[in-house]
Amino acid sequence: MACIDVINHEQSTGRLREIYTGLQQSRGKLANVHTIKSMVIAYFNFVNRIVLILDVNLEDDSGMGNKY
C-alpha cells in the first residue's frame, strides 16, 4: 500500500491553514480528500517552478493572475 505524506490542519500555515479552517467550520471536519488536494496543488507549483527555470513558454500570458 502506498504512503502519501500530507499536511494536516495542525501542520498547515498561511493560506492553506485558512482553507482548512474554513472547511472545518463549514463542514464540521476536514476530510482526507482535502489534504490530498493540497499535495496536488504543491505538485503543480513544483512543475511550474521547473517550467520557469527552463524558460519554457507555454502560454502568451505566462499564467499570471491565476488563483489556486
mmCIF file of the N, C-alpha and C atoms, coordinates in Angstrom:
data_MODEL
# 
_entry.id   MODEL 
# 
loop_
_atom_site.group_PDB 
_atom_site.id 
_atom_site.type_symbol 
_atom_site.label_atom_id 
_atom_site.label_alt_id 
_atom_site.label_comp_id 
_atom_site.label_asym_id 
_atom_site.label_entity_id 
_atom_site.label_seq_id 
_atom_site.pdbx_PDB_ins_code 
_atom_site.Cartn_x 
_atom_site.Cartn_y 
_atom_site.Cartn_z 
_atom_site.occupancy 
_atom_site.B_iso_or_equiv 
_atom_site.pdbx_formal_charge 
_atom_site.auth_seq_id 
_atom_site.auth_comp_id 
_atom_site.auth_asym_id 
_atom_site.auth_atom_id 
_atom_site.pdbx_PDB_model_num 
ATOM 1   N N  . MET A 1 1  ? 0.843   -1.173 0.000   1.00 0.00 ? 1  MET A N  1 
ATOM 2   C CA . MET A 1 1  ? 0.000   0.000  0.000   1.00 0.00 ? 1  MET A CA 1 
ATOM 3   C C  . MET A 1 1  ? 0.893   1.242  0.000   1.00 0.00 ? 1  MET A C  1 
ATOM 4   N N  . ALA A 1 2  ? 0.574   2.198  -0.843  1.00 0.00 ? 2  ALA A N  1 
ATOM 5   C CA . ALA A 1 2  ? 1.365   3.422  -0.950  1.00 0.00 ? 2  ALA A CA 1 
ATOM 6   C C  . ALA A 1 2  ? 1.118   4.326  0.248   1.00 0.00 ? 2  ALA A C  1 
ATOM 7   N N  . CYS A 1 3  ? 2.132   5.062  0.613   1.00 0.00 ? 3  CYS A N  1 
ATOM 8   C CA . CYS A 1 3  ? 2.018   6.017  1.712   1.00 0.00 ? 3  CYS A CA 1 
ATOM 9   C C  . CYS A 1 3  ? 2.201   7.421  1.138   1.00 0.00 ? 3  CYS A C  1 
ATOM 10  N N  . ILE A 1 4  ? 1.229   8.284  1.360   1.00 0.00 ? 4  ILE A N  1 
ATOM 11  C CA . ILE A 1 4  ? 1.291   9.651  0.863   1.00 0.00 ? 4  ILE A CA 1 
ATOM 12  C C  . ILE A 1 4  ? 1.381   10.584 2.054   1.00 0.00 ? 4  ILE A C  1 
ATOM 13  N N  . ASP A 1 5  ? 2.461   11.343 2.128   1.00 0.00 ? 5  ASP A N  1 
ATOM 14  C CA . ASP A 1 5  ? 2.587   12.335 3.186   1.00 0.00 ? 5  ASP A CA 1 
ATOM 15  C C  . ASP A 1 5  ? 1.720   13.536 2.823   1.00 0.00 ? 5  ASP A C  1 
ATOM 16  N N  . VAL A 1 6  ? 0.898   13.954 3.755   1.00 0.00 ? 6  VAL A N  1 
ATOM 17  C CA . VAL A 1 6  ? 0.034   15.112 3.536   1.00 0.00 ? 6  VAL A CA 1 
ATOM 18  C C  . VAL A 1 6  ? 0.220   16.098 4.682   1.00 0.00 ? 6  VAL A C  1 
ATOM 19  N N  . ILE A 1 7  ? -0.227  17.305 4.471   1.00 0.00 ? 7  ILE A N  1 
ATOM 20  C CA . ILE A 1 7  ? -0.171  18.340 5.503   1.00 0.00 ? 7  ILE A CA 1 
ATOM 21  C C  . ILE A 1 7  ? -1.536  18.382 6.175   1.00 0.00 ? 7  ILE A C  1 
ATOM 22  N N  . ASN A 1 8  ? -1.574  18.043 7.465   1.00 0.00 ? 8  ASN A N  1 
ATOM 23  C CA . ASN A 1 8  ? -2.847  18.106 8.170   1.00 0.00 ? 8  ASN A CA 1 
ATOM 24  C C  . ASN A 1 8  ? -3.070  19.519 8.713   1.00 0.00 ? 8  ASN A C  1 
ATOM 25  N N  . HIS A 1 9  ? -4.217  19.732 9.329   1.00 0.00 ? 9  HIS A N  1 
ATOM 26  C CA . HIS A 1 9  ? -4.579  21.073 9.801   1.00 0.00 ? 9  HIS A CA 1 
ATOM 27  C C  . HIS A 1 9  ? -3.565  21.624 10.798  1.00 0.00 ? 9  HIS A C  1 
ATOM 28  N N  . GLU A 1 10 ? -3.103  20.790 11.709  1.00 0.00 ? 10 GLU A N  1 
ATOM 29  C CA . GLU A 1 10 ? -2.158  21.251 12.727  1.00 0.00 ? 10 GLU A CA 1 
ATOM 30  C C  . GLU A 1 10 ? -0.818  21.667 12.134  1.00 0.00 ? 10 GLU A C  1 
ATOM 31  N N  . GLN A 1 11 ? -0.419  21.062 11.034  1.00 0.00 ? 11 GLN A N  1 
ATOM 32  C CA . GLN A 1 11 ? 0.864   21.379 10.395  1.00 0.00 ? 11 GLN A CA 1 
ATOM 33  C C  . GLN A 1 11 ? 0.750   22.525 9.389   1.00 0.00 ? 11 GLN A C  1 
ATOM 34  N N  . SER A 1 12 ? -0.454  22.863 8.989   1.00 0.00 ? 12 SER A N  1 
ATOM 35  C CA . SER A 1 12 ? -0.643  23.847 7.924   1.00 0.00 ? 12 SER A CA 1 
ATOM 36  C C  . SER A 1 12 ? -0.347  25.259 8.409   1.00 0.00 ? 12 SER A C  1 
ATOM 37  N N  . THR A 1 13 ? 0.025   26.116 7.457   1.00 0.00 ? 13 THR A N  1 
ATOM 38  C CA . THR A 1 13 ? 0.290   27.524 7.733   1.00 0.00 ? 13 THR A CA 1 
ATOM 39  C C  . THR A 1 13 ? -0.263  28.364 6.593   1.00 0.00 ? 13 THR A C  1 
ATOM 40  N N  . GLY A 1 14 ? -0.373  29.650 6.821   1.00 0.00 ? 14 GLY A N  1 
ATOM 41  C CA . GLY A 1 14 ? -0.740  30.589 5.767   1.00 0.00 ? 14 GLY A CA 1 
ATOM 42  C C  . GLY A 1 14 ? -2.088  30.315 5.124   1.00 0.00 ? 14 GLY A C  1 
ATOM 43  N N  . ARG A 1 15 ? -2.105  30.435 3.803   1.00 0.00 ? 15 ARG A N  1 
ATOM 44  C CA . ARG A 1 15 ? -3.348  30.292 3.035   1.00 0.00 ? 15 ARG A CA 1 
ATOM 45  C C  . ARG A 1 15 ? -3.934  28.890 3.184   1.00 0.00 ? 15 ARG A C  1 
ATOM 46  N N  . LEU A 1 16 ? -3.093  27.864 3.220   1.00 0.00 ? 16 LEU A N  1 
ATOM 47  C CA . LEU A 1 16 ? -3.591  26.503 3.373   1.00 0.00 ? 16 LEU A CA 1 
ATOM 48  C C  . LEU A 1 16 ? -4.324  26.352 4.705   1.00 0.00 ? 16 LEU A C  1 
ATOM 49  N N  . ARG A 1 17 ? -3.788  26.928 5.753   1.00 0.00 ? 17 ARG A N  1 
ATOM 50  C CA . ARG A 1 17 ? -4.453  26.851 7.063   1.00 0.00 ? 17 ARG A CA 1 
ATOM 51  C C  . ARG A 1 17 ? -5.802  27.566 7.022   1.00 0.00 ? 17 ARG A C  1 
ATOM 52  N N  . GLU A 1 18 ? -5.873  28.692 6.334   1.00 0.00 ? 18 GLU A N  1 
ATOM 53  C CA . GLU A 1 18 ? -7.143  29.413 6.191   1.00 0.00 ? 18 GLU A CA 1 
ATOM 54  C C  . GLU A 1 18 ? -8.178  28.538 5.484   1.00 0.00 ? 18 GLU A C  1 
ATOM 55  N N  . ILE A 1 19 ? -7.749  27.859 4.438   1.00 0.00 ? 19 ILE A N  1 
ATOM 56  C CA . ILE A 1 19 ? -8.654  26.985 3.693   1.00 0.00 ? 19 ILE A CA 1 
ATOM 57  C C  . ILE A 1 19 ? -9.121  25.833 4.566   1.00 0.00 ? 19 ILE A C  1 
ATOM 58  N N  . TYR A 1 20 ? -8.197  25.193 5.251   1.00 0.00 ? 20 TYR A N  1 
ATOM 59  C CA . TYR A 1 20 ? -8.544  24.080 6.138   1.00 0.00 ? 20 TYR A CA 1 
ATOM 60  C C  . TYR A 1 20 ? -9.519  24.527 7.232   1.00 0.00 ? 20 TYR A C  1 
ATOM 61  N N  . THR A 1 21 ? -9.251  25.666 7.830   1.00 0.00 ? 21 THR A N  1 
ATOM 62  C CA . THR A 1 21 ? -10.119 26.179 8.891   1.00 0.00 ? 21 THR A CA 1 
ATOM 63  C C  . THR A 1 21 ? -11.519 26.449 8.346   1.00 0.00 ? 21 THR A C  1 
ATOM 64  N N  . GLY A 1 22 ? -11.597 27.047 7.164   1.00 0.00 ? 22 GLY A N  1 
ATOM 65  C CA . GLY A 1 22 ? -12.895 27.305 6.543   1.00 0.00 ? 22 GLY A CA 1 
ATOM 66  C C  . GLY A 1 22 ? -13.664 26.023 6.269   1.00 0.00 ? 22 GLY A C  1 
ATOM 67  N N  . LEU A 1 23 ? -12.961 24.994 5.801   1.00 0.00 ? 23 LEU A N  1 
ATOM 68  C CA . LEU A 1 23 ? -13.611 23.704 5.545   1.00 0.00 ? 23 LEU A CA 1 
ATOM 69  C C  . LEU A 1 23 ? -14.116 23.081 6.841   1.00 0.00 ? 23 LEU A C  1 
ATOM 70  N N  . GLN A 1 24 ? -13.310 23.167 7.889   1.00 0.00 ? 24 GLN A N  1 
ATOM 71  C CA . GLN A 1 24 ? -13.738 22.616 9.172   1.00 0.00 ? 24 GLN A CA 1 
ATOM 72  C C  . GLN A 1 24 ? -14.961 23.341 9.710   1.00 0.00 ? 24 GLN A C  1 
ATOM 73  N N  . GLN A 1 25 ? -14.977 24.650 9.550   1.00 0.00 ? 25 GLN A N  1 
ATOM 74  C CA . GLN A 1 25 ? -16.103 25.428 10.054  1.00 0.00 ? 25 GLN A CA 1 
ATOM 75  C C  . GLN A 1 25 ? -17.372 25.166 9.250   1.00 0.00 ? 25 GLN A C  1 
ATOM 76  N N  . SER A 1 26 ? -17.248 25.049 7.941   1.00 0.00 ? 26 SER A N  1 
ATOM 77  C CA . SER A 1 26 ? -18.437 24.872 7.109   1.00 0.00 ? 26 SER A CA 1 
ATOM 78  C C  . SER A 1 26 ? -18.932 23.429 7.067   1.00 0.00 ? 26 SER A C  1 
ATOM 79  N N  . ARG A 1 27 ? -18.031 22.463 7.204   1.00 0.00 ? 27 ARG A N  1 
ATOM 80  C CA . ARG A 1 27 ? -18.422 21.055 7.074   1.00 0.00 ? 27 ARG A CA 1 
ATOM 81  C C  . ARG A 1 27 ? -18.301 20.255 8.364   1.00 0.00 ? 27 ARG A C  1 
ATOM 82  N N  . GLY A 1 28 ? -17.712 20.858 9.377   1.00 0.00 ? 28 GLY A N  1 
ATOM 83  C CA . GLY A 1 28 ? -17.592 20.173 10.652  1.00 0.00 ? 28 GLY A CA 1 
ATOM 84  C C  . GLY A 1 28 ? -16.345 19.317 10.799  1.00 0.00 ? 28 GLY A C  1 
ATOM 85  N N  . LYS A 1 29 ? -15.660 19.034 9.693   1.00 0.00 ? 29 LYS A N  1 
ATOM 86  C CA . LYS A 1 29 ? -14.425 18.254 9.748   1.00 0.00 ? 29 LYS A CA 1 
ATOM 87  C C  . LYS A 1 29 ? -13.624 18.474 8.472   1.00 0.00 ? 29 LYS A C  1 
ATOM 88  N N  . LEU A 1 30 ? -12.396 18.016 8.497   1.00 0.00 ? 30 LEU A N  1 
ATOM 89  C CA . LEU A 1 30 ? -11.522 18.093 7.333   1.00 0.00 ? 30 LEU A CA 1 
ATOM 90  C C  . LEU A 1 30 ? -11.334 16.683 6.793   1.00 0.00 ? 30 LEU A C  1 
ATOM 91  N N  . ALA A 1 31 ? -11.899 16.405 5.629   1.00 0.00 ? 31 ALA A N  1 
ATOM 92  C CA . ALA A 1 31 ? -11.826 15.070 5.042   1.00 0.00 ? 31 ALA A CA 1 
ATOM 93  C C  . ALA A 1 31 ? -10.438 14.808 4.458   1.00 0.00 ? 31 ALA A C  1 
ATOM 94  N N  . ASN A 1 32 ? -10.050 13.541 4.405   1.00 0.00 ? 32 ASN A N  1 
ATOM 95  C CA . ASN A 1 32 ? -8.744  13.168 3.843   1.00 0.00 ? 32 ASN A CA 1 
ATOM 96  C C  . ASN A 1 32 ? -8.577  13.658 2.415   1.00 0.00 ? 32 ASN A C  1 
ATOM 97  N N  . VAL A 1 33 ? -9.644  13.675 1.643   1.00 0.00 ? 33 VAL A N  1 
ATOM 98  C CA . VAL A 1 33 ? -9.545  14.112 0.251   1.00 0.00 ? 33 VAL A CA 1 
ATOM 99  C C  . VAL A 1 33 ? -9.070  15.564 0.163   1.00 0.00 ? 33 VAL A C  1 
ATOM 100 N N  . HIS A 1 34 ? -9.423  16.391 1.143   1.00 0.00 ? 34 HIS A N  1 
ATOM 101 C CA . HIS A 1 34 ? -8.984  17.780 1.119   1.00 0.00 ? 34 HIS A CA 1 
ATOM 102 C C  . HIS A 1 34 ? -7.476  17.899 1.350   1.00 0.00 ? 34 HIS A C  1 
ATOM 103 N N  . THR A 1 35 ? -6.925  17.061 2.214   1.00 0.00 ? 35 THR A N  1 
ATOM 104 C CA . THR A 1 35 ? -5.484  17.121 2.456   1.00 0.00 ? 35 THR A CA 1 
ATOM 105 C C  . THR A 1 35 ? -4.711  16.606 1.247   1.00 0.00 ? 35 THR A C  1 
ATOM 106 N N  . ILE A 1 36 ? -5.264  15.657 0.528   1.00 0.00 ? 36 ILE A N  1 
ATOM 107 C CA . ILE A 1 36 ? -4.606  15.157 -0.685  1.00 0.00 ? 36 ILE A CA 1 
ATOM 108 C C  . ILE A 1 36 ? -4.625  16.226 -1.774  1.00 0.00 ? 36 ILE A C  1 
ATOM 109 N N  . LYS A 1 37 ? -5.698  17.005 -1.853  1.00 0.00 ? 37 LYS A N  1 
ATOM 110 C CA . LYS A 1 37 ? -5.760  18.089 -2.832  1.00 0.00 ? 37 LYS A CA 1 
ATOM 111 C C  . LYS A 1 37 ? -4.622  19.076 -2.615  1.00 0.00 ? 37 LYS A C  1 
ATOM 112 N N  . SER A 1 38 ? -4.250  19.314 -1.353  1.00 0.00 ? 38 SER A N  1 
ATOM 113 C CA . SER A 1 38 ? -3.151  20.243 -1.083  1.00 0.00 ? 38 SER A CA 1 
ATOM 114 C C  . SER A 1 38 ? -1.850  19.718 -1.680  1.00 0.00 ? 38 SER A C  1 
ATOM 115 N N  . MET A 1 39 ? -1.683  18.399 -1.683  1.00 0.00 ? 39 MET A N  1 
ATOM 116 C CA . MET A 1 39 ? -0.490  17.806 -2.265  1.00 0.00 ? 39 MET A CA 1 
ATOM 117 C C  . MET A 1 39 ? -0.483  17.996 -3.791  1.00 0.00 ? 39 MET A C  1 
ATOM 118 N N  . VAL A 1 40 ? -1.627  17.867 -4.422  1.00 0.00 ? 40 VAL A N  1 
ATOM 119 C CA . VAL A 1 40 ? -1.724  18.052 -5.868  1.00 0.00 ? 40 VAL A CA 1 
ATOM 120 C C  . VAL A 1 40 ? -1.358  19.487 -6.238  1.00 0.00 ? 40 VAL A C  1 
ATOM 121 N N  . ILE A 1 41 ? -1.848  20.443 -5.466  1.00 0.00 ? 41 ILE A N  1 
ATOM 122 C CA . ILE A 1 41 ? -1.510  21.839 -5.720  1.00 0.00 ? 41 ILE A CA 1 
ATOM 123 C C  . ILE A 1 41 ? -0.006  22.066 -5.558  1.00 0.00 ? 41 ILE A C  1 
ATOM 124 N N  . ALA A 1 42 ? 0.585   21.468 -4.535  1.00 0.00 ? 42 ALA A N  1 
ATOM 125 C CA . ALA A 1 42 ? 2.030   21.596 -4.331  1.00 0.00 ? 42 ALA A CA 1 
ATOM 126 C C  . ALA A 1 42 ? 2.802   21.019 -5.514  1.00 0.00 ? 42 ALA A C  1 
ATOM 127 N N  . TYR A 1 43 ? 2.317   19.906 -6.065  1.00 0.00 ? 43 TYR A N  1 
ATOM 128 C CA . TYR A 1 43 ? 2.967   19.299 -7.222  1.00 0.00 ? 43 TYR A CA 1 
ATOM 129 C C  . TYR A 1 43 ? 2.933   20.246 -8.422  1.00 0.00 ? 43 TYR A C  1 
ATOM 130 N N  . PHE A 1 44 ? 1.762   20.840 -8.692  1.00 0.00 ? 44 PHE A N  1 
ATOM 131 C CA . PHE A 1 44 ? 1.663   21.759 -9.828  1.00 0.00 ? 44 PHE A CA 1 
ATOM 132 C C  . PHE A 1 44 ? 2.515   23.006 -9.617  1.00 0.00 ? 44 PHE A C  1 
ATOM 133 N N  . ASN A 1 45 ? 2.623   23.480 -8.383  1.00 0.00 ? 45 ASN A N  1 
ATOM 134 C CA . ASN A 1 45 ? 3.513   24.600 -8.104  1.00 0.00 ? 45 ASN A CA 1 
ATOM 135 C C  . ASN A 1 45 ? 4.962   24.217 -8.377  1.00 0.00 ? 45 ASN A C  1 
ATOM 136 N N  . PHE A 1 46 ? 5.345   22.996 -8.026  1.00 0.00 ? 46 PHE A N  1 
ATOM 137 C CA . PHE A 1 46 ? 6.692   22.499 -8.295  1.00 0.00 ? 46 PHE A CA 1 
ATOM 138 C C  . PHE A 1 46 ? 6.953   22.454 -9.804  1.00 0.00 ? 46 PHE A C  1 
ATOM 139 N N  . VAL A 1 47 ? 6.008   21.889 -10.561 1.00 0.00 ? 47 VAL A N  1 
ATOM 140 C CA . VAL A 1 47 ? 6.159   21.807 -12.008 1.00 0.00 ? 47 VAL A CA 1 
ATOM 141 C C  . VAL A 1 47 ? 6.251   23.207 -12.610 1.00 0.00 ? 47 VAL A C  1 
ATOM 142 N N  . ASN A 1 48 ? 5.456   24.128 -12.115 1.00 0.00 ? 48 ASN A N  1 
ATOM 143 C CA . ASN A 1 48 ? 5.500   25.498 -12.610 1.00 0.00 ? 48 ASN A CA 1 
ATOM 144 C C  . ASN A 1 48 ? 6.878   26.112 -12.400 1.00 0.00 ? 48 ASN A C  1 
ATOM 145 N N  . ARG A 1 49 ? 7.483   25.860 -11.243 1.00 0.00 ? 49 ARG A N  1 
ATOM 146 C CA . ARG A 1 49 ? 8.830   26.385 -10.993 1.00 0.00 ? 49 ARG A CA 1 
ATOM 147 C C  . ARG A 1 49 ? 9.850   25.809 -11.970 1.00 0.00 ? 49 ARG A C  1 
ATOM 148 N N  . ILE A 1 50 ? 9.742   24.526 -12.261 1.00 0.00 ? 50 ILE A N  1 
ATOM 149 C CA . ILE A 1 50 ? 10.654  23.893 -13.212 1.00 0.00 ? 50 ILE A CA 1 
ATOM 150 C C  . ILE A 1 50 ? 10.493  24.525 -14.590 1.00 0.00 ? 50 ILE A C  1 
ATOM 151 N N  . VAL A 1 51 ? 9.249   24.735 -15.003 1.00 0.00 ? 51 VAL A N  1 
ATOM 152 C CA . VAL A 1 51 ? 8.983   25.355 -16.305 1.00 0.00 ? 51 VAL A CA 1 
ATOM 153 C C  . VAL A 1 51 ? 9.586   26.755 -16.356 1.00 0.00 ? 51 VAL A C  1 
ATOM 154 N N  . LEU A 1 52 ? 9.443   27.511 -15.274 1.00 0.00 ? 52 LEU A N  1 
ATOM 155 C CA . LEU A 1 52 ? 10.003  28.858 -15.243 1.00 0.00 ? 52 LEU A CA 1 
ATOM 156 C C  . LEU A 1 52 ? 11.526  28.835 -15.288 1.00 0.00 ? 52 LEU A C  1 
ATOM 157 N N  . ILE A 1 53 ? 12.137  27.900 -14.570 1.00 0.00 ? 53 ILE A N  1 
ATOM 158 C CA . ILE A 1 53 ? 13.597  27.783 -14.567 1.00 0.00 ? 53 ILE A CA 1 
ATOM 159 C C  . ILE A 1 53 ? 14.110  27.440 -15.962 1.00 0.00 ? 53 ILE A C  1 
ATOM 160 N N  . LEU A 1 54 ? 13.385  26.558 -16.653 1.00 0.00 ? 54 LEU A N  1 
ATOM 161 C CA . LEU A 1 54 ? 13.796  26.152 -18.001 1.00 0.00 ? 54 LEU A CA 1 
ATOM 162 C C  . LEU A 1 54 ? 13.411  27.175 -19.066 1.00 0.00 ? 54 LEU A C  1 
ATOM 163 N N  . ASP A 1 55 ? 12.690  28.217 -18.647 1.00 0.00 ? 55 ASP A N  1 
ATOM 164 C CA . ASP A 1 55 ? 12.260  29.294 -19.543 1.00 0.00 ? 55 ASP A CA 1 
ATOM 165 C C  . ASP A 1 55 ? 11.420  28.769 -20.710 1.00 0.00 ? 55 ASP A C  1 
ATOM 166 N N  . VAL A 1 56 ? 10.465  27.907 -20.385 1.00 0.00 ? 56 VAL A N  1 
ATOM 167 C CA . VAL A 1 56 ? 9.564   27.345 -21.382 1.00 0.00 ? 56 VAL A CA 1 
ATOM 168 C C  . VAL A 1 56 ? 8.351   28.247 -21.493 1.00 0.00 ? 56 VAL A C  1 
ATOM 169 N N  . ASN A 1 57 ? 7.980   28.638 -22.710 1.00 0.00 ? 57 ASN A N  1 
ATOM 170 C CA . ASN A 1 57 ? 6.791   29.454 -22.935 1.00 0.00 ? 57 ASN A CA 1 
ATOM 171 C C  . ASN A 1 57 ? 5.646   28.562 -23.371 1.00 0.00 ? 57 ASN A C  1 
ATOM 172 N N  . LEU A 1 58 ? 4.669   28.378 -22.489 1.00 0.00 ? 58 LEU A N  1 
ATOM 173 C CA . LEU A 1 58 ? 3.511   27.554 -22.796 1.00 0.00 ? 58 LEU A CA 1 
ATOM 174 C C  . LEU A 1 58 ? 2.298   28.399 -23.147 1.00 0.00 ? 58 LEU A C  1 
ATOM 175 N N  . GLU A 1 59 ? 2.223   29.611 -22.591 1.00 0.00 ? 59 GLU A N  1 
ATOM 176 C CA . GLU A 1 59 ? 1.084   30.496 -22.808 1.00 0.00 ? 59 GLU A CA 1 
ATOM 177 C C  . GLU A 1 59 ? 1.588   31.907 -23.040 1.00 0.00 ? 59 GLU A C  1 
ATOM 178 N N  . ASP A 1 60 ? 0.818   32.673 -23.798 1.00 0.00 ? 60 ASP A N  1 
ATOM 179 C CA . ASP A 1 60 ? 1.204   34.063 -24.029 1.00 0.00 ? 60 ASP A CA 1 
ATOM 180 C C  . ASP A 1 60 ? 1.135   34.900 -22.758 1.00 0.00 ? 60 ASP A C  1 
ATOM 181 N N  . ASP A 1 61 ? 0.177   34.605 -21.864 1.00 0.00 ? 61 ASP A N  1 
ATOM 182 C CA . ASP A 1 61 ? 0.020   35.407 -20.653 1.00 0.00 ? 61 ASP A CA 1 
ATOM 183 C C  . ASP A 1 61 ? 0.841   34.874 -19.479 1.00 0.00 ? 61 ASP A C  1 
ATOM 184 N N  . SER A 1 62 ? 1.639   33.861 -19.686 1.00 0.00 ? 62 SER A N  1 
ATOM 185 C CA . SER A 1 62 ? 2.500   33.260 -18.672 1.00 0.00 ? 62 SER A CA 1 
ATOM 186 C C  . SER A 1 62 ? 1.740   32.715 -17.469 1.00 0.00 ? 62 SER A C  1 
ATOM 187 N N  . GLY A 1 63 ? 0.423   32.592 -17.589 1.00 0.00 ? 63 GLY A N  1 
ATOM 188 C CA . GLY A 1 63 ? -0.374  32.071 -16.487 1.00 0.00 ? 63 GLY A CA 1 
ATOM 189 C C  . GLY A 1 63 ? -0.492  33.011 -15.314 1.00 0.00 ? 63 GLY A C  1 
ATOM 190 N N  . MET A 1 64 ? -0.104  34.264 -15.502 1.00 0.00 ? 64 MET A N  1 
ATOM 191 C CA . MET A 1 64 ? -0.152  35.237 -14.413 1.00 0.00 ? 64 MET A CA 1 
ATOM 192 C C  . MET A 1 64 ? -1.604  35.546 -14.052 1.00 0.00 ? 64 MET A C  1 
ATOM 193 N N  . GLY A 1 65 ? -1.841  35.753 -12.784 1.00 0.00 ? 65 GLY A N  1 
ATOM 194 C CA . GLY A 1 65 ? -3.176  36.095 -12.321 1.00 0.00 ? 65 GLY A CA 1 
ATOM 195 C C  . GLY A 1 65 ? -4.016  34.906 -11.934 1.00 0.00 ? 65 GLY A C  1 
ATOM 196 N N  . ASN A 1 66 ? -3.484  33.695 -12.118 1.00 0.00 ? 66 ASN A N  1 
ATOM 197 C CA . ASN A 1 66 ? -4.235  32.502 -11.706 1.00 0.00 ? 66 ASN A CA 1 
ATOM 198 C C  . ASN A 1 66 ? -4.236  32.406 -10.198 1.00 0.00 ? 66 ASN A C  1 
ATOM 199 N N  . LYS A 1 67 ? -5.391  32.056 -9.638  1.00 0.00 ? 67 LYS A N  1 
ATOM 200 C CA . LYS A 1 67 ? -5.515  31.880 -8.192  1.00 0.00 ? 67 LYS A CA 1 
ATOM 201 C C  . LYS A 1 67 ? -5.947  30.464 -7.919  1.00 0.00 ? 67 LYS A C  1 
ATOM 202 N N  . TYR A 1 68 ? -5.175  29.774 -7.075  1.00 0.00 ? 68 TYR A N  1 
ATOM 203 C CA . TYR A 1 68 ? -5.464  28.380 -6.771  1.00 0.00 ? 68 TYR A CA 1 
ATOM 204 C C  . TYR A 1 68 ? -5.932  28.252 -5.358  1.00 0.00 ? 68 TYR A C  1 
# 
